[in-house]
Amino acid sequence: MTTLLRWRPSSPPGRRYGYVGPPELREAVVAGTEGQVIRRTADLDAWTAVAGQDGEETVTFVVGPDGLLRPAPRRSEHVACAGGGEVLGAGEVTLRRTGGGWRAAEVSNQSTGYCPDPDSWPAVAAALDRAGVARPEGFTHALVFRRCERCRENNVVREGVFVCVFCDADLPAAWNLRSSPS
């Protein structure tokens, strides 16, 4: 008896991040304006040609729940790039075309809409690897986000000081942006 095995991609690494930014930005998301799905370098070549990019460009990106990279023009909102859905990672990436192919010269988790923790790097790295894009060993610019439990504002932790810039309350040590602000 022959058993057919079907290839199934392994689950993408990491937690899923829901949108935690201003509700009006999520409400403005229009279907069909998501970031371009990049499965391989040919997809990136085609996208940059259509976008009129010249070989080096900093762009907005998300990693969808399927583990695939989705870039969009830099001024795009991450929630629009993600089609309003959850992500495994989000930020900005500087893509550079080199003689040997594509390289992610700089990568950050800078997304105030999703506020992904630096531990989202494995999902971002896997998406870049899958697409055939060379990458650094980690985020070149990693931000730490926390929501203030007193005033409910989202904060970027600067220089390791876990204090809310809005109300001076202490911020939690662990990532805590699981739901949208009320």
N, CA, C and O of each residue as an XYZ file, in Angstrom:
728
protein
N       0.846     -1.178      0.000
C       0.000      0.000      0.000
C       0.891      1.241      0.000
O       1.847      1.328      0.770
N       0.570      2.188     -0.861
C       1.329      3.418     -0.965
C       0.596      4.521     -0.222
O      -0.609      4.709     -0.388
N       1.328      5.234      0.582
C       0.756      6.368      1.312
C       1.253      7.646      0.668
O       2.457      7.835      0.495
N       0.347      8.505      0.321
C       0.718      9.804     -0.234
C       0.962     10.783      0.908
O       0.123     10.952      1.792
N       2.087     11.402      0.872
C       2.382     12.437      1.849
C       2.222     13.786      1.182
O       2.759     14.019      0.099
N       1.519     14.631      1.794
C       1.350     15.978      1.267
C       2.250     16.909      2.044
O       2.313     16.876      3.273
N       2.951     17.749      1.281
C       3.832     18.706      1.926
C       2.998     19.798      2.549
O       2.122     20.385      1.915
N       3.290     20.051      3.790
C       2.643     21.154      4.489
C       3.725     22.021      5.097
O       4.620     21.519      5.778
N       3.649     23.308      4.856
C       4.672     24.162      5.469
C       4.551     24.100      6.982
O       3.449     23.983      7.518
N       5.674     24.176      7.664
C       5.618     24.206      9.120
C       4.988     25.524      9.554
O       4.992     26.502      8.807
N       4.463     25.535     10.738
C       3.855     26.760     11.248
C       4.909     27.846     11.363
O       6.006     27.590     11.860
N       4.600     29.039     10.918
C       5.556     30.138     11.060
C       5.850     30.373     12.538
O       4.971     30.195     13.382
N       7.084     30.772     12.857
C       7.447     30.992     14.251
C       6.811     32.253     14.818
O       6.531     33.201     14.085
N       6.588     32.256     16.121
C       6.217     33.479     16.813
C       4.757     33.657     17.145
O       3.889     32.898     16.715
N       4.518     34.705     17.939
C       3.152     35.035     18.344
C       2.509     35.888     17.261
O       3.190     36.502     16.439
N       1.208     35.911     17.280
C       0.459     36.780     16.376
C       0.180     38.089     17.097
O      -0.199     38.116     18.268
N       0.382     39.173     16.357
C       0.148     40.501     16.911
C      -1.099     41.075     16.276
O      -1.206     41.153     15.052
N      -2.047     41.480     17.117
C      -3.224     42.179     16.629
C      -2.942     43.665     16.541
O      -2.006     44.169     17.162
N      -3.742     44.348     15.780
C      -3.582     45.788     15.615
C      -3.951     46.502     16.915
O      -5.007     46.234     17.489
N      -3.090     47.408     17.384
C      -3.315     48.137     18.632
C      -3.264     49.652     18.430
O      -3.233     50.405     19.403
N      -3.254     50.094     17.192
C      -3.161     51.514     16.889
C      -4.523     52.187     16.855
O      -5.517     51.614     17.302
N      -4.568     53.410     16.321
C      -5.822     54.161     16.259
C      -6.894     53.435     15.440
O      -6.629     53.017     14.313
N      -8.092     53.284     15.990
C      -9.165     52.571     15.293
C      -9.494     53.162     13.919
O      -9.861     52.427     13.002
N      -9.365     54.477     13.772
C      -9.715     55.093     12.489
C      -8.791     54.624     11.361
O      -9.199     54.607     10.199
N      -7.571     54.250     11.686
C      -6.671     53.728     10.647
C      -7.107     52.344     10.198
O      -7.051     52.033      9.009
N      -7.542     51.508     11.137
C      -8.045     50.182     10.755
C      -9.326     50.322      9.950
O      -9.529     49.593      8.979
N     -10.182     51.235     10.337
C     -11.450     51.437      9.628
C     -11.225     51.939      8.207
O     -12.084     51.749      7.345
N     -10.084     52.576      7.948
C      -9.785     53.120      6.616
C      -9.152     52.085      5.677
O      -8.899     52.387      4.510
N      -8.895     50.878      6.171
C      -8.270     49.852      5.330
C      -9.215     49.469      4.203
O     -10.385     49.163      4.432
N      -8.691     49.491      2.985
C      -9.466     49.145      1.797
C      -8.980     47.794      1.280
O      -7.777     47.586      1.124
N      -9.897     46.887      1.017
C      -9.530     45.568      0.494
C      -8.744     45.728     -0.807
O      -9.052     46.591     -1.628
N      -7.743     44.899     -0.980
C      -6.955     44.914     -2.202
C      -5.746     45.834     -2.149
O      -5.019     45.953     -3.135
N      -5.519     46.491     -1.004
C      -4.370     47.390     -0.900
C      -3.280     46.827      0.014
O      -2.395     47.559      0.458
N      -3.349     45.532      0.288
C      -2.369     44.907      1.154
C      -0.982     44.972      0.522
O      -0.834     45.232     -0.672
N       0.022     44.730      1.350
C       1.382     44.662      0.839
C       1.528     43.506     -0.143
O       0.755     42.548     -0.108
N       2.508     43.601     -1.002
C       2.772     42.573     -2.022
C       3.332     41.324     -1.364
O       4.297     41.409     -0.605
N       2.750     40.174     -1.639
C       3.268     38.914     -1.103
C       4.566     38.575     -1.832
O       4.617     38.548     -3.062
N       5.616     38.316     -1.045
C       6.927     37.976     -1.602
C       7.271     36.546     -1.194
O       7.566     36.272     -0.030
N       7.227     35.646     -2.162
C       7.585     34.249     -1.914
C       9.022     33.937     -2.313
O       9.647     33.026     -1.771
N       9.536     34.709     -3.273
C      10.895     34.477     -3.803
C      11.415     35.802     -4.365
O      10.671     36.777     -4.479
N      12.683     35.818     -4.707
C      13.292     37.065     -5.168
C      12.658     37.580     -6.453
O      12.625     38.791     -6.674
N      12.156     36.699     -7.298
C      11.498     37.155     -8.530
C      10.282     38.023     -8.198
O       9.997     38.986     -8.909
N       9.572     37.689     -7.129
C       8.431     38.510     -6.697
C       8.907     39.897     -6.274
O       8.253     40.900     -6.561
N      10.038     39.948     -5.595
C      10.597     41.221     -5.158
C      11.079     42.035     -6.354
O      10.889     43.251     -6.396
N      11.707     41.366     -7.332
C      12.120     42.048     -8.563
C      10.916     42.694     -9.256
O      10.972     43.854     -9.663
N       9.834     41.932     -9.384
C       8.635     42.428    -10.065
C       8.011     43.592     -9.296
O       7.623     44.596     -9.894
N       7.915     43.460     -7.973
C       7.302     44.516     -7.167
C       8.109     45.806     -7.241
O       7.534     46.881     -7.414
N       9.428     45.719     -7.114
C      10.236     46.930     -7.151
C      10.219     47.582     -8.533
O      10.304     48.805     -8.643
N      10.109     46.773     -9.583
C      10.030     47.336    -10.939
C       8.741     48.134    -11.109
O       8.757     49.232    -11.666
N       7.627     47.585    -10.632
C       6.333     48.271    -10.736
C       6.316     49.507     -9.839
O       5.761     50.541    -10.212
N       6.925     49.398     -8.656
C       6.933     50.507     -7.704
C       7.935     51.598     -8.091
O       7.967     52.662     -7.473
N       8.753     51.331     -9.113
C       9.709     52.324     -9.568
C      10.865     52.529     -8.612
O      11.415     53.627     -8.532
N      11.237     51.500     -7.895
C      12.334     51.617     -6.941
C      13.648     51.317     -7.643
O      13.687     50.548     -8.604
N      14.719     51.924     -7.161
C      15.973     51.926     -7.898
C      17.054     50.971     -7.404
O      18.206     51.113     -7.812
N      16.747     50.040     -6.577
C      17.774     49.125     -6.105
C      18.052     49.246     -4.627
O      18.654     48.346     -4.042
N      17.627     50.348     -3.994
C      17.687     50.464     -2.544
C      16.506     51.306     -2.101
O      16.303     52.430     -2.558
N      15.751     50.735     -1.212
C      14.543     51.419     -0.777
C      14.182     50.960      0.625
O      14.247     49.768      0.928
N      13.802     51.903      1.481
C      13.265     51.561      2.789
C      11.756     51.494      2.647
O      11.120     52.431      2.164
N      11.187     50.365      3.079
C       9.762     50.128      2.908
C       9.134     49.650      4.216
O       9.812     49.137      5.105
N       7.838     49.832      4.301
C       7.027     49.250      5.359
C       6.877     47.772      5.047
O       6.793     47.393      3.879
N       6.843     46.929      6.075
C       6.577     45.512      5.821
C       5.783     44.914      6.970
O       5.790     45.420      8.093
N       5.107     43.836      6.660
C       4.540     42.948      7.670
C       4.892     41.528      7.265
O       5.193     41.253      6.103
N       4.848     40.642      8.230
C       4.910     39.211      7.974
C       3.526     38.699      8.329
O       3.103     38.771      9.482
N       2.820     38.178      7.323
C       1.461     37.705      7.543
C       1.430     36.436      8.373
O       2.472     35.827      8.614
N       0.247     36.029      8.812
C       0.104     34.796      9.591
C       0.603     33.555      8.846
O       0.893     32.528      9.460
N       0.698     33.661      7.521
C       1.215     32.556      6.714
C       2.740     32.532      6.666
O       3.329     31.645      6.048
N       3.385     33.511      7.322
C       4.836     33.574      7.359
C       5.474     34.252      6.166
O       6.698     34.237      6.034
N       4.673     34.850      5.289
C       5.206     35.484      4.081
C       5.410     36.984      4.275
O       4.618     37.661      4.930
N       6.487     37.474      3.690
C       6.829     38.886      3.713
C       5.877     39.661      2.813
O       5.556     39.222      1.709
N       5.425     40.826      3.299
C       4.550     41.703      2.520
C       5.045     43.143      2.651
O       4.717     43.820      3.625
N       5.830     43.619      1.682
C       6.256     45.017      1.723
C       5.220     45.941      1.081
O       4.377     45.508      0.296
N       5.306     47.210      1.435
C       4.473     48.262      0.851
C       5.305     49.544      0.884
O       6.293     49.613      1.615
N       4.926     50.552      0.112
C       5.678     51.805      0.162
C       5.831     52.310      1.598
O       4.960     52.085      2.439
N       6.924     52.980      1.865
C       7.322     53.353      3.226
C       6.251     54.113      4.002
O       6.095     53.863      5.197
N       5.545     54.980      3.415
C       4.556     55.785      4.147
C       3.237     55.040      4.355
O       2.284     55.615      4.882
N       3.170     53.790      3.956
C       1.959     52.989      4.149
C       1.766     52.666      5.626
O       2.731     52.517      6.375
N       0.523     52.563      6.021
C       0.219     52.124      7.381
C       0.371     50.601      7.444
O      -0.025     49.891      6.520
N       0.942     50.117      8.529
C       1.123     48.672      8.669
C      -0.212     47.930      8.634
O      -0.296     46.836      8.076
N      -1.241     48.506      9.217
C      -2.541     47.842      9.237
C      -3.096     47.697      7.814
O      -3.768     46.708      7.520
N      -2.830     48.653      6.934
C      -3.255     48.536      5.532
C      -2.422     47.472      4.833
O      -2.952     46.672      4.063
N      -1.122     47.461      5.097
C      -0.216     46.466      4.516
C      -0.674     45.055      4.888
O      -0.540     44.126      4.092
N      -1.214     44.898      6.098
C      -1.676     43.597      6.595
C      -3.136     43.328      6.256
O      -3.671     42.291      6.649
N      -3.792     44.232      5.539
C      -5.205     44.038      5.228
C      -6.090     44.074      6.453
O      -7.201     43.542      6.432
N      -5.611     44.698      7.530
C      -6.396     44.816      8.758
C      -6.245     43.641      9.698
O      -6.780     43.669     10.807
N      -5.529     42.608      9.284
C      -5.424     41.393     10.089
C      -4.231     41.345     11.009
O      -3.495     42.320     11.163
N      -4.054     40.184     11.619
C      -2.930     39.941     12.516
C      -1.646     39.755     11.722
O      -1.675     39.455     10.528
N      -0.524     39.939     12.401
C       0.797     39.756     11.795
C       1.690     38.969     12.747
O       1.424     38.872     13.945
N       2.748     38.414     12.185
C       3.792     37.774     12.994
C       4.944     38.740     13.239
O       5.762     38.527     14.134
N       5.006     39.794     12.446
C       6.042     40.809     12.577
C       5.671     42.001     11.727
O       4.874     41.889     10.795
N       6.251     43.146     12.050
C       5.991     44.376     11.294
C       7.107     45.356     11.576
O       7.728     45.320     12.638
N       7.358     46.235     10.614
C       8.381     47.247     10.806
C       8.768     47.894      9.501
O       7.946     48.054      8.599
N      10.041     48.268      9.413
C      10.597     48.853      8.190
C      11.860     48.079      7.826
O      12.609     47.634      8.696
N      12.076     47.932      6.535
C      13.255     47.228      6.046
C      13.855     48.025      4.888
O      13.139     48.515      4.015
N      15.172     48.144      4.901
C      15.877     48.744      3.770
C      16.366     47.601      2.902
O      17.255     46.844      3.290
N      15.775     47.487      1.723
C      16.126     46.434      0.775
C      17.145     46.984     -0.206
O      16.974     48.071     -0.759
N      18.192     46.229     -0.411
C      19.262     46.663     -1.310
C      19.517     45.553     -2.328
O      19.740     44.397     -1.970
N      19.477     45.935     -3.604
C      19.805     44.979     -4.667
C      21.325     44.983     -4.816
O      21.932     46.037     -5.005
N      21.929     43.815     -4.731
C      23.382     43.694     -4.861
C      23.685     42.771     -6.036
O      22.773     42.201     -6.634
N      24.949     42.629     -6.359
C      25.337     41.722     -7.432
C      24.929     40.284     -7.157
O      24.723     39.503     -8.086
N      24.814     39.933     -5.878
C      24.434     38.577     -5.502
C      22.960     38.403     -5.211
O      22.554     37.324     -4.779
N      22.144     39.415     -5.428
C      20.706     39.312     -5.156
C      20.248     40.406     -4.207
O      20.845     41.482     -4.150
N      19.194     40.129     -3.469
C      18.612     41.102     -2.549
C      19.174     40.917     -1.146
O      19.473     39.804     -0.714
N      19.309     42.042     -0.450
C      19.787     42.035      0.934
C      18.934     43.004      1.751
O      18.622     44.109      1.306
N      18.565     42.567      2.950
C      17.912     43.452      3.914
C      19.031     44.126      4.692
O      19.563     43.555      5.644
N      19.389     45.336      4.290
C      20.518     46.034      4.911
C      20.190     46.493      6.331
O      21.047     46.441      7.214
N      18.970     46.934      6.550
C      18.506     47.347      7.867
C      17.094     46.839      8.060
O      16.289     46.844      7.129
N      16.795     46.396      9.280
C      15.462     45.879      9.588
C      15.090     46.352     10.992
O      15.875     46.216     11.930
N      13.894     46.903     11.126
C      13.403     47.309     12.446
C      12.032     46.699     12.698
O      11.380     46.196     11.783
N      11.611     46.755     13.946
C      10.245     46.379     14.315
C       9.423     47.635     14.590
O       8.502     47.615     15.406
N       9.757     48.720     13.910
C       9.101     50.010     14.126
C       7.715     50.020     13.493
O       7.551     50.333     12.314
N       6.739     49.673     14.294
C       5.337     49.703     13.884
C       4.512     50.078     15.097
O       4.303     49.255     15.988
N       4.039     51.317     15.140
C       3.226     51.736     16.274
C       1.784     51.245     16.149
O       0.986     51.426     17.068
N       1.452     50.630     15.029
C       0.126     50.027     14.876
C       0.045     48.630     15.461
O      -1.000     48.227     15.971
N       1.145     47.885     15.391
C       1.188     46.518     15.916
C       2.088     46.385     17.138
O       1.907     45.462     17.932
N       3.051     47.283     17.307
C       3.957     47.276     18.454
C       4.560     45.898     18.717
O       4.487     45.397     19.839
N       5.156     45.281     17.693
C       5.704     43.941     17.901
C       6.931     43.963     18.809
O       7.742     44.887     18.752
N       7.053     42.960     19.625
C       8.184     42.823     20.526
C       9.425     42.425     19.728
O       9.291     41.817     18.666
N      10.612     42.746     20.200
C      11.815     42.299     19.495
C      11.881     40.779     19.306
O      12.594     40.295     18.427
N      11.143     40.029     20.125
C      11.154     38.575     19.937
C      10.364     38.132     18.699
O      10.206     36.935     18.459
N       9.869     39.100     17.913
C       9.240     38.772     16.629
C      10.297     38.515     15.550
O       9.954     38.128     14.433
N      11.583     38.725     15.874
C      12.644     38.558     14.887
C      12.627     37.192     14.193
O      12.773     37.168     12.971
N      12.461     36.057     14.876
C      12.492     34.777     14.155
C      11.468     34.693     13.015
O      11.757     34.091     11.981
N      10.296     35.276     13.182
C       9.293     35.271     12.108
C       9.748     36.133     10.941
O       9.560     35.765      9.781
N      10.352     37.290     11.248
C      10.852     38.183     10.198
C      12.012     37.503      9.468
O      12.071     37.512      8.238
N      12.931     36.915     10.234
C      14.075     36.223      9.632
C      13.613     35.080      8.733
O      14.142     34.902      7.636
N      12.635     34.308      9.188
C      12.131     33.187      8.388
C      11.491     33.678      7.089
O      11.655     33.046      6.046
N      10.760     34.804      7.142
C      10.117     35.349      5.934
C      11.175     35.834      4.942
O      11.049     35.607      3.738
N      12.215     36.498      5.444
C      13.295     36.952      4.564
C      14.042     35.757      3.971
O      14.364     35.750      2.783
N      14.314     34.751      4.798
C      14.997     33.541      4.314
C      14.169     32.858      3.236
O      14.693     32.482      2.187
N      12.883     32.699      3.494
C      11.995     32.041      2.532
C      11.991     32.772      1.197
O      11.932     32.147      0.138
N      12.055     34.099      1.253
C      12.036     34.917      0.031
C      13.396     34.964     -0.654
O      13.504     35.475     -1.769
N      14.432     34.441     -0.009
C      15.762     34.466     -0.604
C      16.473     35.794     -0.443
O      17.336     36.146     -1.247
N      16.108     36.535      0.603
C      16.703     37.846      0.872
C      17.725     37.691      1.996
O      17.378     37.270      3.099
N      18.980     38.028      1.717
C      20.010     37.988      2.755
C      19.636     38.976      3.846
O      18.975     39.980      3.583
N      20.061     38.689      5.079
C      19.598     39.515      6.197
C      20.655     39.585      7.294
O      21.595     38.790      7.320
N      20.487     40.549      8.202
C      21.347     40.591      9.381
C      20.934     39.487     10.362
O      19.959     38.773     10.129
N      21.673     39.359     11.442
C      21.392     38.319     12.443
C      20.260     38.689     13.388
O      19.785     37.843     14.147
N      19.831     39.924     13.352
C      18.748     40.393     14.217
C      18.308     41.759     13.747
O      18.840     42.292     12.773
N      17.332     42.330     14.440
C      16.903     43.681     14.099
C      18.097     44.627     14.222
O      18.834     44.578     15.207
N      18.282     45.476     13.232
C      19.339     46.482     13.328
C      18.873     47.656     14.178
O      19.695     48.396     14.719
N      17.564     47.832     14.300
C      16.952     48.836     15.168
C      15.757     48.160     15.831
O      14.711     47.990     15.206
N      15.914     47.773     17.102
C      14.832     47.087     17.815
C      14.186     48.037     18.809
O      14.864     48.651     19.632
N      12.873     48.149     18.723
C      12.123     48.977     19.657
C      11.418     48.090     20.665
O      11.031     46.962     20.358
N      11.254     48.614     21.875
C      10.531     47.919     22.935
C       9.270     48.734     23.205
O       9.340     49.917     23.537
N       8.119     48.085     23.057
C       6.829     48.746     23.244
C       6.156     48.221     24.509
O       6.251     47.035     24.824
N       5.486     49.100     25.223
C       4.673     48.711     26.375
C       3.463     49.626     26.444
O       3.526     50.790     26.047
N       2.360     49.088     26.954
C       1.165     49.900     27.215
C       1.157     50.250     28.693
O       1.365     49.392     29.550
N       0.920     51.501     28.972
C       0.822     51.945     30.354
C      -0.465     51.388     30.962
O      -1.544     51.531     30.387
N      -0.342     50.762     32.111
C      -1.527     50.190     32.755
C      -2.368     51.261     33.439
O      -3.538     51.027     33.744
N      -1.787     52.435     33.684
C      -2.542     53.519     34.317
C      -3.336     54.304     33.271
O      -4.559     54.402     33.374
N      -2.658     54.863     32.268
C      -3.346     55.746     31.310
C      -3.708     55.050     29.988
O      -4.388     55.646     29.152
N      -3.264     53.794     29.787
C      -3.590     52.946     28.623
C      -2.938     53.424     27.327
O      -3.334     52.980     26.250
N      -1.950     54.317     27.403
C      -1.239     54.781     26.208
C      -0.119     53.813     25.858
O       0.504     53.218     26.737
N       0.128     53.664     24.551
C       1.240     52.850     24.077
C       2.515     53.672     24.145
O       2.512     54.855     23.805
N       3.592     53.061     24.576
C       4.875     53.740     24.758
C       5.986     53.006     24.034
O       5.934     51.787     23.869
N       6.988     53.752     23.605
C       8.258     53.188     23.179
C       9.199     53.373     24.362
O       9.413     54.493     24.826
N       9.760     52.267     24.845
C      10.698     52.329     25.965
C      12.027     52.820     25.422
O      12.562     52.244     24.474
N      12.556     53.861     26.002
C      13.816     54.441     25.532
C      14.892     54.270     26.593
O      14.677     54.520     27.779
N      16.050     53.840     26.128
C      17.227     53.687     26.977
C      16.947     52.830     28.207
O      17.524     53.062     29.269
N      16.073     51.850     28.070
C      15.792     50.923     29.165
C      15.014     51.507     30.321
O      14.947     50.899     31.389
N      14.419     52.687     30.129
C      13.647     53.341     31.193
C      12.169     53.001     30.980
O      11.532     53.505     30.055
N      11.642     52.147     31.843
C      10.270     51.671     31.720
C       9.324     52.586     32.491
O       8.735     52.182     33.493
N       9.184     53.836     32.007
C       8.316     54.838     32.611
C       7.473     55.448     31.500
O       7.994     55.798     30.441
N       6.181     55.574     31.740
C       5.256     56.135     30.754
C       5.594     57.603     30.490
O       5.739     58.400     31.417
N       5.715     57.939     29.208
C       6.002     59.328     28.844
C       4.764     60.219     28.982
O       4.875     61.444     28.933
N       3.602     59.620     29.152
C       2.364     60.377     29.239
C       1.961     60.691     30.679
O       1.451     61.776     30.961
N       2.194     59.722     31.610
C       1.720     59.934     32.986
C       2.762     59.587     34.053
O       2.456     59.643     35.244
N       3.962     59.236     33.658
C       5.075     58.907     34.573
C       4.875     57.633     35.390
O       5.629     57.394     36.333
N       3.895     56.819     35.059
C       3.721     55.542     35.764
C       4.780     54.554     35.288
O       5.290     54.662     34.174
N       5.100     53.593     36.144
C       6.013     52.523     35.741
C       5.333     51.657     34.683
O       4.134     51.389     34.747
N       6.137     51.228     33.706
C       5.644     50.335     32.659
C       6.009     48.901     33.017
O       7.024     48.668     33.673
N       5.198     47.943     32.596
C       5.500     46.547     32.905
C       6.769     46.069     32.196
O       7.127     46.584     31.137
N       7.430     45.101     32.776
C       8.651     44.539     32.192
C       8.341     43.688     30.973
O       9.146     43.628     30.044
N       7.193     43.032     30.959
C       6.828     42.119     29.868
C       5.922     42.823     28.855
O       5.157     43.720     29.208
N       6.020     42.402     27.591
C       5.179     42.933     26.519
C       3.715     42.743     26.896
O       3.337     41.672     27.371
N       2.875     43.777     26.690
C       1.484     43.726     27.170
C       0.492     44.416     26.229
O      -0.490     44.995     26.695
N       0.725     44.366     24.944
C      -0.165     45.073     24.015
C      -1.070     44.099     23.269
O      -1.168     44.163     22.044
N      -1.718     43.219     23.976
C      -2.523     42.168     23.363
C      -3.840     42.628     22.769
O      -4.356     41.982     21.857
N      -4.390     43.707     23.251
C      -5.699     44.142     22.750
C      -5.665     45.629     22.424
O      -4.796     46.371     22.883
N      -6.630     46.036     21.625
C      -6.692     47.447     21.227
C      -6.995     48.327     22.418
O      -7.737     47.931     23.316
N      -6.415     49.536     22.430
C      -6.729     50.468     23.508
C      -8.197     50.852     23.486
O      -8.814     50.922     22.424
N      -8.744     51.097     24.652
C     -10.158     51.498     24.706
C     -10.320     52.982     24.673
O     -11.445     53.481     24.711
